[in-house]
Amino acid sequence: MKSFLSLTCIVTLFMFATCKKEAATPGKEYIPVNQCQSYYADSITCCLDSVLQDSRCPVNAICVWQGIAVARFKVKAPGTAHTITLATWKFQSYLKDTTVSGFKIEFVNLNGQNNATKPFGYNDYVAEVKVTRQ
């Protein structure tokens, strides 16, 4: 009986020791046009204000250049509010990410892309944004 109890304790301890906890992932969310998303227990809010440019290659076309999407975001943190412009990748004067009130905001992707035969609706754009605490 004692050996059974000892074996049970060892197996239980082994299970807890090998159990993997998922690390807290930084805020990575999808924000539709004219909507907002809060991160870190409402410490920061990011809103997709507008899509300023979308020169990305249509999904069913062959392009020489991949293009770029540029969007304007409104960011609110305790005591501050900012309007920032980010692009899907750093190009000329466009930045892909920035830091606001100790949070890094990265424009990962713009979901929704034109089709060469059928235009994409503006209100269907959704920005993929990653927010991490610095």
C-alpha positions in Angstrom: 0.0 0.0 0.0 2.8 2.4 0.9 4.6 1.7 -2.4 1.4 2.3 -4.3 0.9 5.6 -2.6 4.5 6.6 -3.2 4.2 5.6 -6.9 1.0 7.6 -7.2 2.7 10.7 -5.7 5.7 10.4 -8.0 3.5 10.0 -11.1 1.4 13.0 -10.0 4.5 15.1 -9.4 5.9 14.1 -12.8 2.7 15.1 -14.5 2.7 18.5 -12.9 6.4 19.0 -13.7 6.0 18.1 -17.4 2.8 20.1 -17.8 3.4 23.0 -20.2 1.8 26.2 -19.5 1.1 28.5 -22.5 3.0 31.7 -22.2 0.8 34.8 -22.2 0.6 35.8 -25.8 0.9 39.5 -26.6 -2.3 41.1 -27.9 -2.7 40.2 -31.5 -6.1 41.0 -32.7 -8.1 41.7 -35.8 -9.7 45.1 -36.0 -12.3 45.9 -38.6 -12.5 49.4 -40.1 -14.1 51.9 -37.7 -13.9 49.5 -34.7 -11.6 49.3 -31.7 -9.8 46.6 -29.7 -8.6 46.8 -26.1 -5.4 45.2 -24.8 -3.9 44.4 -21.4 -7.0 44.8 -19.4 -8.0 48.0 -21.2 -4.6 49.7 -20.6 -4.5 50.5 -24.3 -7.1 50.7 -27.0 -6.3 50.6 -30.8 -8.9 51.6 -33.4 -8.6 51.2 -37.2 -9.6 54.7 -38.3 -9.2 54.3 -42.0 -7.3 52.5 -44.8 -5.3 55.2 -46.6 -3.7 53.2 -49.3 -3.9 49.7 -50.6 -1.6 49.1 -53.6 -1.2 45.4 -52.9 -1.3 43.0 -55.8 -4.8 41.6 -56.4 -5.2 38.0 -55.4 -5.6 36.6 -58.9 -3.0 38.7 -60.7 0.7 38.4 -61.4 2.5 41.5 -60.2 6.1 42.7 -60.3 5.7 44.4 -56.9 3.8 43.1 -53.9 2.4 46.5 -53.0 1.8 48.0 -49.6 -1.2 48.8 -47.4 -1.2 52.0 -45.2 -3.7 52.6 -42.4 -4.5 55.2 -39.8 -5.0 54.1 -36.2 -6.3 55.9 -33.2 -4.6 54.8 -30.0 -5.7 55.6 -26.5 -3.6 54.9 -23.4 -4.2 56.3 -19.9 -3.9 60.0 -20.2 -3.0 60.1 -23.9 -4.5 59.8 -27.3 -2.6 59.5 -30.6 -3.3 59.2 -34.3 -0.7 57.1 -36.0 -0.1 55.9 -39.6 1.4 52.5 -40.1 2.1 50.3 -43.2 2.2 46.6 -43.7 6.0 46.9 -44.2 8.5 49.6 -43.8 8.8 51.6 -47.0 10.1 55.1 -47.6 8.5 57.3 -44.9 6.1 54.6 -43.7 6.7 52.7 -40.5 5.5 49.1 -39.7 5.4 49.7 -36.0 5.7 52.3 -33.3 5.7 52.7 -29.5 3.0 54.6 -27.7 3.0 55.0 -23.9 5.2 51.9 -23.4 3.3 49.7 -25.8 4.7 48.5 -29.2 2.0 48.6 -31.9 2.8 46.6 -35.0 0.7 46.5 -38.2 1.0 42.9 -39.2 -1.3 42.6 -42.1 -4.4 44.0 -43.8 -7.0 41.3 -44.4 -9.1 41.7 -47.5 -7.6 42.1 -50.8 -8.8 43.2 -54.2 -9.6 40.7 -56.9 -8.7 41.6 -60.4 -12.3 41.0 -61.5 -14.2 42.1 -58.4 -13.3 45.0 -56.1 -13.1 44.5 -52.4 -15.5 46.4 -50.2 -13.9 49.1 -48.0 -15.9 48.3 -45.0 -14.7 44.6 -45.2 -11.1 45.6 -44.4 -9.7 44.1 -41.2 -6.3 45.1 -39.8 -4.2 42.5 -38.0 -2.4 44.3 -35.2 0.0 43.1 -32.6 0.4 45.0 -29.3 3.1 44.2 -26.8 4.1 45.8 -23.6 7.7 47.2 -23.7 
